[in-house]
């Protein structure tokens, strides 16, 4: 019985049977992976880099850095020999300034990249807003054109005045032709005349 079961199992290309492969459960989360690198929040780190970059670009930073360098150099020149911690070539000062510059440059670049991303998003939103404004303007232009066409068919004051003058002339002609007939306004006008007036 046991050999028959082994023969009935499907073989995979690697040679292991389907039953011996570990199955992953889809209804359970995967166990957390061990990470060797320290984890950090990129958003918080980006905000911190922007703060540092803003501070590095102010006059306050330049003033404080100048004060620190002057005090450093003055202390290491004027202080008694046992209290000096950085002699004349000021190697430690050079190292500190190099370290500060090596950290400042990537932080400034990171802040610039974040600003570029924000500018890209703002430009995309402005582009969409411009497209909506153009579509609204085109719609309003079509509506105004339709209103102008509609107003062309509305009776104007001059048209009504000319129609009234024509009616008065017509009545005067009837009155002059038939002086004994009473003047009566026609109840209905002919359809041909009505169509010509339009």
Backbone torsions as a table, in degrees:
resi	resn	phi	psi	omega
1	UNK	NA	-43.4	-177.5
2	UNK	-65.0	-43.3	179.1
3	UNK	-63.0	-34.3	-179.7
4	UNK	-65.2	-38.8	178.5
5	UNK	-63.9	-42.5	-178.8
6	UNK	-64.0	-35.9	179.3
7	UNK	-71.6	-28.9	-176.4
8	UNK	-80.1	-12.8	179.4
9	UNK	-71.8	147.7	178.3
10	UNK	-79.4	141.0	177.9
11	UNK	-99.5	136.9	176.2
12	UNK	-92.8	164.4	-179.0
13	UNK	-59.1	-27.4	-178.3
14	UNK	-80.2	-10.4	178.7
15	UNK	101.7	-12.1	179.2
16	UNK	-84.7	150.2	-180.0
17	UNK	-80.5	160.4	-179.3
18	UNK	-66.3	-31.5	-178.6
19	UNK	-73.7	-27.3	-177.1
20	UNK	-82.9	-14.9	178.7
21	UNK	-72.3	138.2	177.5
22	UNK	-73.3	132.7	-179.7
23	UNK	-92.8	138.5	176.5
24	UNK	-91.9	132.5	179.5
25	UNK	-85.4	126.1	-179.7
26	UNK	-82.1	-16.3	-178.5
27	UNK	-91.3	3.6	-179.9
28	UNK	-128.0	143.5	178.7
29	UNK	-69.6	153.8	177.7
30	UNK	-70.7	149.8	176.3
31	UNK	-67.2	147.0	-178.6
32	UNK	-64.7	140.2	178.7
33	UNK	-82.6	147.2	176.3
34	UNK	-80.2	128.8	179.1
35	UNK	-111.1	135.7	-179.1
36	UNK	-90.6	-23.2	178.7
37	UNK	-88.7	148.9	178.3
38	UNK	-69.2	143.2	179.3
39	UNK	-93.2	147.9	178.4
40	UNK	-149.8	160.0	178.4
41	UNK	-88.1	113.5	-177.1
42	UNK	-62.1	-34.2	-178.6
43	UNK	-68.0	-44.2	179.1
44	UNK	-65.7	-40.1	178.5
45	UNK	-65.0	-38.7	177.8
46	UNK	-65.0	-41.4	177.2
47	UNK	-62.9	-40.7	178.3
48	UNK	-64.1	-41.7	179.5
49	UNK	-64.4	-36.1	177.9
50	UNK	-66.9	-39.2	177.1
51	UNK	-62.2	-45.4	180.0
52	UNK	-63.6	-42.8	-179.1
53	UNK	-64.8	-37.6	176.7
54	UNK	-65.2	-39.9	179.5
55	UNK	-67.5	-38.3	179.7
56	UNK	-66.1	-22.9	-179.2
57	UNK	-93.7	13.7	-179.4
58	UNK	-103.9	162.2	175.8
59	UNK	-70.6	-26.3	178.6
60	UNK	-60.6	-42.4	179.5
61	UNK	-63.1	-42.8	-178.9
62	UNK	-63.9	-41.4	179.2
63	UNK	-63.6	-48.1	-179.3
64	UNK	-62.9	-40.5	179.5
65	UNK	-65.9	-39.5	177.8
66	UNK	-64.1	-42.0	178.8
67	UNK	-62.6	-44.1	-179.2
68	UNK	-63.0	-43.3	-179.3
69	UNK	-65.5	-42.1	179.5
70	UNK	-63.5	-44.7	179.3
71	UNK	-64.1	-42.3	179.7
72	UNK	-58.6	-50.8	-177.2
73	UNK	-66.4	-43.3	-179.1
74	UNK	-63.3	-42.3	179.5
75	UNK	-61.9	-44.3	-176.2
76	UNK	-77.7	-7.4	174.8
77	UNK	-102.4	-44.3	-171.4
78	UNK	-93.6	-20.2	-177.1
79	UNK	-72.1	157.9	175.0
80	UNK	-59.6	154.2	-173.9
81	UNK	-56.6	-40.9	-179.7
82	UNK	-69.2	-22.0	-177.6
83	UNK	-90.6	-7.9	178.9
84	UNK	-76.7	132.2	179.8
85	UNK	-110.6	-7.4	178.5
86	UNK	-146.4	103.8	-175.4
87	UNK	-71.7	-176.4	-166.0
88	UNK	-48.2	-43.9	-178.6
89	UNK	-65.3	-10.6	177.5
90	UNK	52.1	52.4	-178.8
91	UNK	-67.1	-40.3	-179.6
92	UNK	-65.7	-38.1	176.3
93	UNK	-63.6	-42.8	177.3
94	UNK	-62.0	-40.9	178.0
95	UNK	-63.5	-42.7	-179.5
96	UNK	-65.1	-41.3	179.0
97	UNK	-67.5	-37.4	177.4
98	UNK	-66.2	-40.3	178.5
99	UNK	-64.6	-42.7	178.9
100	UNK	-62.8	-41.7	179.8
101	UNK	-68.5	-37.1	-178.8
102	UNK	-68.2	-27.4	175.7
103	UNK	-86.8	-32.3	-176.4
104	UNK	-68.6	-39.4	-176.2
105	UNK	-62.9	-49.5	178.3
106	UNK	-65.3	-34.7	178.6
107	UNK	-65.0	-40.1	177.7
108	UNK	-65.6	-41.0	177.8
109	UNK	-63.8	-40.4	178.2
110	UNK	-63.4	-42.7	178.1
111	UNK	-63.9	-38.8	177.8
112	UNK	-66.0	-38.9	177.9
113	UNK	-63.5	-41.5	177.9
114	UNK	-64.9	-38.8	177.6
115	UNK	-65.8	-38.3	176.6
116	UNK	-62.8	-41.6	177.5
117	UNK	-61.5	-43.4	178.1
118	UNK	-63.9	-40.9	178.6
119	UNK	-64.0	-38.1	178.8
120	UNK	-63.6	-42.7	178.6
121	UNK	-65.0	-42.3	179.4
122	UNK	-64.4	-39.6	177.8
123	UNK	-64.4	-38.7	178.3
124	UNK	-65.6	-41.1	177.5
125	UNK	-66.0	-39.9	177.2
126	UNK	-63.7	-39.3	179.1
127	UNK	-63.6	-43.4	178.3
128	UNK	-65.3	-39.3	178.0
129	UNK	-64.1	-39.4	177.3
130	UNK	-64.8	-39.9	177.8
131	UNK	-63.1	-41.2	177.6
132	UNK	-64.7	-40.0	179.9
133	UNK	-65.0	-40.2	178.3
134	UNK	-65.1	-41.9	178.6
135	UNK	-63.7	-41.3	177.9
136	UNK	-64.6	-40.3	179.1
137	UNK	-64.1	-42.4	178.1
138	UNK	-63.5	-39.9	178.9
139	UNK	-63.7	-45.7	179.4
140	UNK	-64.4	-36.0	177.3
141	UNK	-63.1	-43.3	177.6
142	UNK	-63.9	-39.5	179.3
143	UNK	-65.1	-41.5	179.2
144	UNK	-65.3	-39.6	177.6
145	UNK	-63.4	-40.5	178.3
146	UNK	-65.1	-38.3	177.4
147	UNK	-65.3	-39.4	177.8
148	UNK	-63.8	-41.5	178.0
149	UNK	-63.5	-42.1	178.5
150	UNK	-65.1	-37.5	179.2
151	UNK	-70.0	-23.6	177.1
152	UNK	-65.3	-25.6	-179.9
153	UNK	-91.9	-5.7	-179.9
154	UNK	-82.4	144.0	-179.7
155	UNK	-69.0	126.6	178.7
156	UNK	-95.6	171.4	-178.5
157	UNK	-65.1	-40.3	180.0
158	UNK	-65.5	-39.7	-179.9
159	UNK	-65.0	-43.2	178.9
160	UNK	-64.7	-39.9	178.9
161	UNK	-62.4	-43.5	179.4
162	UNK	-66.1	-36.8	177.6
163	UNK	-65.4	-41.0	178.1
164	UNK	-65.6	-39.1	177.6
165	UNK	-64.8	-39.6	177.5
166	UNK	-64.2	-39.8	180.0
167	UNK	-66.5	-41.2	179.2
168	UNK	-64.1	-42.2	177.7
169	UNK	-62.0	-42.3	179.9
170	UNK	-62.5	-40.8	178.6
171	UNK	-67.7	-39.2	177.9
172	UNK	-64.4	-39.3	177.4
173	UNK	-63.9	-41.7	178.1
174	UNK	-64.7	-39.3	-177.8
175	UNK	-69.0	-39.6	178.5
176	UNK	-69.7	-34.2	-178.8
177	UNK	-75.0	-37.1	-178.0
178	UNK	-126.5	83.8	-177.3
179	UNK	-71.5	-29.1	-179.1
180	UNK	-81.7	-18.3	178.9
181	UNK	-80.5	138.2	175.5
182	UNK	-69.4	148.6	179.8
183	UNK	-81.6	120.3	179.4
184	UNK	-129.5	132.4	176.8
185	UNK	-72.0	136.4	178.4
186	UNK	-66.0	138.4	-178.6
187	UNK	-70.5	-39.6	-179.2
188	UNK	-132.6	142.8	175.3
189	UNK	-95.6	158.4	-178.7
190	UNK	-67.2	150.8	-177.5
191	UNK	-68.1	-33.9	179.0
192	UNK	-63.6	-40.0	178.7
193	UNK	-66.0	-42.0	179.6
194	UNK	-62.8	-39.8	-179.9
195	UNK	-69.1	-35.0	178.7
196	UNK	-68.9	-33.9	-179.3
197	UNK	-65.7	-33.4	179.9
198	UNK	-72.3	NA	NA
